[in-house]
Structure formats: C-alpha cells, structure tokens
Amino acid sequence: QVQLVESGGGLVQAGGSLRLSCATSGRTSSTYAMGWFRQAPGKEREFVAAISRSGGSTSYADSVKGRFTISRDNAKNTVYLQMNSLKPEDTAVYYCAATSGSTQLLRLSVYDYWGQGTQVTVSS
C-alpha cells in the first residue's frame, strides 16, 4: 500500500553535492516517519538520517552530521536528502524507508517499507 522511489543519485567528485529524492505513493506521506539508509559493497546497511512525520525532528548518523540534511514536503509526498561535501566513503546505494512508528528511527527493524535504492558514487 506504500511505494517508495528514490532518484537523484549519480557520480560526483569529492567535495561535491547531490540531492536525493524519495517519492511516496499510496497513503499520505504524513502517516510515516521517514529514513535514509545506505549500503556499500560488502557492508551492512547503515542508518544515515531520519525525519519525523511532521518534519519537526531530525536525526543523523555522526558520520554525516554537518554535511547532510534531511527534509520533507508532505504536500508533494516527497522526502529529500541534501548531501554536501561528499567524501569517497559516502559511496553506497542509498535507500529511503518509511515507518508507521515514531521512535527508535535509527534502527532498520522499525521500517515497514523500502525503496529500491539509488547509487551514489564519490570519486577522489
């Protein structure tokens, strides 16, 4: 009943920026808290950022604080991840996810729906 589609990934040089988008369909976006996760080859999927249903609260992994910004526009049913000052270690497939919960948003297990992912590659 909820579908998520990521876009905006690509190849960028270190120090550059990308803006990822996650479009939602089905139920209204305000029903869900949203998160961004990433997975590099050979590594587990890890938390990047999360945002509450209203957009009033955000959380970030320490590795991206000060560089990434998560936001949402519920009228457009879209969540964004603005990524600045990109580093080669940011290279991964980035996934958006939705949860009907409102706590423990850093944990993969709380998310009910996942997108297919978009590749971000940062060259040195």
C-alpha positions in Angstrom: 0.0 0.0 0.0 3.1 2.3 0.1 5.6 2.6 -2.6 8.9 4.5 -2.4 11.0 5.5 -5.4 14.4 7.1 -5.0 16.1 9.4 -7.5 19.0 11.8 -7.8 21.9 9.5 -7.4 25.0 9.7 -9.7 28.7 10.2 -9.9 30.2 13.2 -8.2 33.7 14.3 -7.3 34.8 14.6 -3.7 33.6 17.9 -2.2 30.6 18.0 -4.5 26.9 17.8 -3.7 23.9 15.7 -4.6 20.2 15.9 -3.7 18.3 12.6 -3.4 14.6 12.5 -3.6 12.2 9.8 -2.4 8.7 10.0 -3.8 6.0 8.1 -2.0 2.6 6.8 -3.2 -0.3 5.2 -1.5 -1.1 6.6 1.9 -0.4 10.2 2.6 3.2 10.8 3.5 2.4 12.4 6.8 1.4 9.0 8.1 5.0 7.9 8.2 8.3 8.9 9.7 11.0 8.5 7.0 14.6 7.5 7.0 17.6 7.3 4.7 20.0 4.3 4.8 23.0 3.3 2.8 24.8 0.2 1.9 28.3 -0.1 0.5 29.5 -3.4 -1.1 30.3 -6.0 1.5 28.9 -3.9 4.3 25.7 -3.9 6.2 23.0 -1.4 5.6 23.5 1.6 7.9 21.5 4.5 9.2 22.1 7.9 7.6 19.2 10.2 8.6 15.6 10.2 9.7 12.8 12.7 10.0 9.5 12.7 11.9 6.1 12.7 10.4 5.7 16.4 10.6 9.3 17.2 9.7 9.8 18.8 13.1 12.5 16.4 14.3 15.6 15.0 12.5 18.3 12.6 13.4 21.7 12.0 11.7 24.5 9.5 11.8 27.6 11.0 13.3 29.5 10.4 10.0 27.2 12.8 8.1 26.3 15.5 10.6 27.0 18.9 9.3 27.1 17.7 5.7 23.8 16.0 5.0 20.3 17.5 5.6 17.0 15.5 5.5 13.8 17.3 4.8 10.3 16.5 3.6 7.5 18.1 1.8 4.3 16.3 2.7 2.2 18.2 0.2 4.5 16.7 -2.5 4.7 13.3 -0.8 8.5 13.6 -1.0 11.4 13.3 1.3 14.9 14.7 0.4 18.5 14.1 1.4 20.8 17.0 0.6 24.3 15.8 0.6 27.2 18.3 0.7 30.9 18.0 1.0 30.7 14.4 -0.2 33.6 12.0 0.5 34.6 8.8 -1.2 33.4 6.9 1.9 29.9 8.1 1.2 29.8 5.9 -1.9 26.9 3.4 -1.5 23.4 2.6 -2.6 21.1 4.9 -0.8 17.6 3.7 0.3 14.7 5.6 1.7 12.3 3.9 4.1 9.0 4.5 5.8 7.7 3.5 9.2 4.4 3.9 11.0 6.3 4.1 14.2 7.7 7.2 15.8 10.6 6.0 18.0 13.9 4.3 17.5 14.2 5.6 14.0 17.9 4.8 13.8 17.1 1.0 13.7 16.4 -0.7 10.4 14.0 -3.1 12.0 11.3 -0.4 12.6 10.9 0.4 9.0 7.9 -1.1 7.1 8.6 -0.1 3.5 11.7 0.3 1.4 12.6 1.8 -1.9 14.8 0.1 -4.5 17.8 2.3 -3.9 19.8 4.8 -5.9 23.6 4.6 -6.4 25.8 7.4 -5.2 29.5 7.3 -6.3 32.0 9.8 -5.0 35.4 9.9 -6.8 38.6 11.0 -5.1 
